[in-house]
């Protein structure tokens, strides 16, 4: 009864449209009034211990890196490079968009940042080439989710901190699933393009053009090499890599591309400061909530309830996928990750599910939530960026969303997609 009360209080405050962090805090305080299972000191103790985390410092720095590189002219150079490689194919501009999102995701670690950085360039280009408006905006809205799958990924950092899983292993594990999701999105775009006659540029892929655009974009392309190569080479930790990325992006924006200005930088810092504050407030209260969840023995109760349904790992994984897809519709990815990842991992790990593999499953499932209402962060952002009703964007995104869910199922039931590179590196 106590666990049910805690859950109902949290859901109630969410329906009152309170910010997630405040909703968690209010639920905890009222629950403590009803069930005084501990003194209130655990709240500030857990909030302090949660934020006093060296690995967690990577989150704001990765967010800042993506914003600075976007403001510094990175996006258009990545798009130009991708266009010389795949722009000649059927649905060429759509495939360029997906490829550019994969490149940009390897820098920003954020789905909204990837959508904004690539979408403002590629959607007008697709519209000029007579691609459908719903198709164009729906594609980039969904492909923006690659920003949280391709490493380095902010949700993977949060999962790693919350579940004490190696962030380096999580980053390695995200490579295969990120490529799979991107490939299925490209296949979907190609099939739709064949039916609707979305032709490519018709130009042959010329090595000279590829090398020229690649040289122009080299500073942008080199960024994930520095971050991931430094981590896997043992040169620095993921947190140090995030700081290196921020410094590198400042250098490139100011002195190489020379498109980053002091006023732009101050706006980036101001916008990100509010995001940092909200994220860390959620983290602090979510850690306190996890403490209460452990006291109420909720993981054990869930495990016992699922055992009555089935002891088959595949059946339990299917239940987890459905649950995560629903949670992704109701909560933002950060909140859902912080609140539910430790709980769900404690349920599936005794069944033999690898913690790194499950982290990828959680991340891809929550990436679907960026496009599924009512939360749908990318839908709201795309509607604002392109002055288009959310219903139309959702229609255009539907086939790409189906492709992403198909990729999620494959990733969930074939762990080697995630773990092959991890095992290879060990």
N, C-alpha and C positions, 0 to 999 in steps of 0.2 A: 504493500500500500504506500510506503514511503517513497519508493522509486517512482510509482505512478503519479504521486502528488508532485514530485519534483518535475517530471516530464510535462504534466499538465500546466503547471505554473509557467514554465518556459514557453510553451506553445501559446498560452494565453497572452503573455506580454508581447510575443511576436505579432499576434493578431491585432494588438493595440498599436502596431506600427512603431514601437519603440526601436531605437537602434539595437543591434544584436548584443553589443557589449552591455548596454544598460539592461536589456531584457534578461540576460544571464545573471547579472548582479542582483536585480530585483527578485528573481526567482530564488536565488540562494538565500537572501536575507529573509524572505517570507517563509521559505521552507524551514529555516532555522528557528523561526518563531513557533512553528507547528511541531517540529521534531528537533529539540535541542540536543542533537547528537554530538556536538562539539562546541567549544568556545569560538567566538567570532575572530579570534586572533589568526585562525588558519587562513582567513581570506587574504589579509595583507601579507602573511608569510608566503603563501602560494603565489601571490601576484609578484612579489619581489623575486622569488626564486625562478619564476617563469621568465621574467624579463632580464634577470642577471645571467644571461646565457650567451656565451661567445659564439656558438654556431648560429644562433638566431639573428645576430647582427648582420648576417649575410642578406636577410630579406630586404631591409630598407636600402642597402647599397645596390642590390640587383635592380630594385625598382628605380632607383635614381639613375643607374647606368642606362637602362632602357630609355628613360625620358630624355636624358642628355643626348644620347646618340640619335634619337628621333629628331630633336630640335637642332642637331648639328649636321643634318643633311644625309644621314645614313640611308634612309628608306629609298630615295630615288636612285641611288647608286646600286643598291641591291636589286631593285626592280630592273634596271637597265641591264645588269649582268645576267639575271635570269631570263630576260627577254631574248638575248642573243643565243641562249642555249635551247630553249623550248618554245619560243614564240612563233615558230613556223608551223606548229602542229595544229590539227583540228582542236578548236577551243583553246588556241594557243595562249591568248591573254589570260584565260581562266587558269591554265596550268602555270603560267608565269606568276599569277597571284598566289597560288598555293606554294610554289617553290620559294617565292620571296617571303611568305609567312614562315616557312621553315627556317630560312636564313635569319630572319628577324627574331624568331622565337629563340634561336640559339644565342641571342644577345639580351633580350629584354626579360625573358622568363615570365611574361605577363600576357594574358589573352586580350584585355582591352587595349594595351599598348600596341600589340601586334595588329589588331584590327584598325586602330587609328593610324598607325604609321604606314601601313601598306594600303589600307582602304582609300584614303584621301588621294592617293596617286592612281590606283588601279581601277576604281569604279568609274571615274570620268573617262579613262582610256577605253574600258569595255563598252561604255555607252556610246562613245564616238564610233566604235567598230560595230555598232548595231547589235550588241548583245542585249538580251532582255534586262530591264531594270531589276525585276524581282530576282532573276538568276544572278546578276552581278552582285547585288547587295547581300543576298542570301548566302552566296558563296564565300565572300570575304568575312561575313559575320561568323560563319562556321569555322572557316580556316583560321581565324584568329585564335581559336582554341588550341592550335598547335603551339602557341606561345607558352602554354603551361605543361606541354608534354615533352617537347624537345628540350634537352638540358642546355644550360642551367635553368632550372624551373623553381619559381618561388613556392608553389604548393609542395614540391618534393622536399625542399628545405624544411618547411613547416612540418610535414609528415615525419621527416627524419628526426627533428627535435622532439616532437611529441611522442614518438614511439621508440626513441633511442636507437634508430637504425642508421647505418652508415650513409651519409649524404653522398659520398663519393660513389658507392655502389648503386645508389638510387639514380645518380646522374648517368652512370654507365648503362643501367637497365632501361633508361628512358629513350635511348638511341633507336633500338629496334622498333618499339611501339610507335615512336614518332614517325619513322619512315613508313611503317605500315599504314598508319592513319593518313599520312600525306598521299601515299600511293592510291589508297581506296578513294580519296577525295578526287584525285586526278582522273581515275578511271570513271568515276561518276560524271565528272565534268566532260570527259571525252564522249561518253555515251550520249549525254544530253546534247552536246555540240554537234554530233553526227546527225541527230534527229532534227535539230533546228538550224543546221547549216551555219554554225559559228566557225568560220574559217580562220586559219592562222594567217600569218604575214605572207606565206608562200615563198619566202626567201630561204635559200639553203643555209644551213649552219656553216658559217665561215670561221675558220680558226682565227683569222686575223681579228674579226669583230669580237670573238669571245675573249681573246687575249687582251684586246684594248679595253673592253668594258670591265674585265676582271682586274686589270691593272688600276683602273680608276676606282674600283670598289675594294682594292686590296686592303685598305686600312679597316674597312668594315668587316670583310671576310676574315681578317686576321684576328679579330676580337674573340670569337669563340675558341680559336686555336690557343690563344693566350690563356683564357680562363680554364678551359677543359684540359689543355695540355699541362698547365701548371699544377692542376689538382692531381691528375693521374700520374704525372711525373714526380710527385712528391715534393714539388718546389714550394707550394703553399697550400693552406687549408682552403675549403670552400669560402669561409668568411674572408680570409685574406685575398682570395681570388676576386670576390665581389668588390673589395676596396680597390684592388688593382684595376678592375674594370671601370670603376668610376673615374679614377685618375686618368686612365688611358682615354676614356671617352671625352673628358675635358680637354685633353691635349689635342685629340683629333678634331674636335669641334671648333676649338679656338685657333689652332695653328696649322692644321692640315687642310680641312675643308673650309675653314674660316666662315662658317655660317652660324655659329653660336655666338650670341652677344650677351653682354652683362644683363640687360633687362630680361632677355629670354631665360637666362640662368636663374635670376631671382624669382621669376614666375614658376619655373620648374621646381625650385626649392620650396616655394610657398605651397604649391599644389601637393607636392609629395609629403610635406610636413603633416598635413591634415590626414592623409592616408596612413602615415606611420602611426600617428596618435591613435586613430581608430583601431588599427590592427593590433597594437600592443595592449589597448584596453580590453579588446576581445580575448587576447591571449591570456592576460592576467586572470580574468574572471573564468575563462574556460578551464584553466588549470585548477582553480578552486572547485569548479563544477566536477572535474574529474575526481578530485579528492572525495567529494560527497558521493559520487557514483560508486567509488570503491568501498566506502563505508556501508552503503546500502546493498552491497553485493550484487549489483545489477548485472555485471558480466556473467557471473555464475548462473544467475536466474535466466538470462538469455540463452546461455549454453544449454541449460536443462530444458528450456522450452523448445529449442531447435532440435535437441536430441529426441524429443517426442515426435517431431515431424520426420526427421531422417538423420541417420549417422553418415550418410554418403557425402563425401567432400564436394562432389559436383552439384548435388542438390543444394547444399548449404551455400555454395558460391553463387548459384542462381538467385537464391533469396537475397544474398548480399548485394548483387548487381541491381536487383529491383529496388531494394531499400536505398542504395546510393543514388540511383537515378531520381527517385522521389525526393530525397534530401537535397539533391542538387537543384531541384525545381524550387525549393522552399528557402534555402539558405545560400549565402554567397560561399564560394569555394574555401576561403580562409576559415570562416566560422565552422563550416561543416567538417573541414579537416581537423581543426583543433578539438572539436567536441567529440566527434565520432570515431576518428581513426584509432586512437588507443583502445577504445571500447571494442570495436569490431575486430581489431587484430587479436585481442585476447580471446575472442570467440573462435576464430578460424585457425589460429596458430596450433592449437592442440590437435587439429585435424591434419596437420602436415603442410599447411600453406606457408610458403616462404615469406618472411616479412618484407623483403625487397620487392618480390613479385606482387604482393598485395598492395604495396605502396603505389606501384604503377597502375594497378587496377583502380584503386581509389582515385588517383589523379585523372585518369582518362574518363572515368564515370562522372567526376565532378566537372570536367571540361565540357561534357554534354550539357551540363546545367547552365553554361553561359548562353545557351541558345533556347532553353526550354522555360517558358513562363511558369509562375509569375516572377521569379527572381531575374533570370535572363539578362545579366549585365551587358552582354554584347548586343542583345536586341535593343535595349534602351539606348546604348551608345550609338549604334548604327542608325536608329530612328532619328536621333538628334543630329548626327553628322550629315545625313543624306536627306533630311526632311521627308521622311517616308513613314507611313503607318506601320506599326509593328506587325499587324496581321499580314500585310503584303510581304514583309521581310521573312516572316515565319513560313509562308508558302514557298518562297524561293529557297529557303534553307532546308526544307523538309527532306529532299533526296540526299543532301549532303549529311544531314543529321542521321539518316538511316545508315549511310556508309560509316559514320563514326561509331554508331552502336554496333554494327557488324564487326568493326575492328575491335571494339571493346570485348565482345564475346570471344573472338579469337585469342585476344591477349589473356583473358581470364582463364580459358581452358587449355591454352598451350603456353605454359610458363617459360618454355625455352625461348620464346620471342623476346622476353624481358631478360632472362638470366643467361643467355648464351654468351654475350659479351662479358658479363660479370665473371662467369666461370673461366672464360678465356684469359681474363686479366689476372686471375689469382695464381 
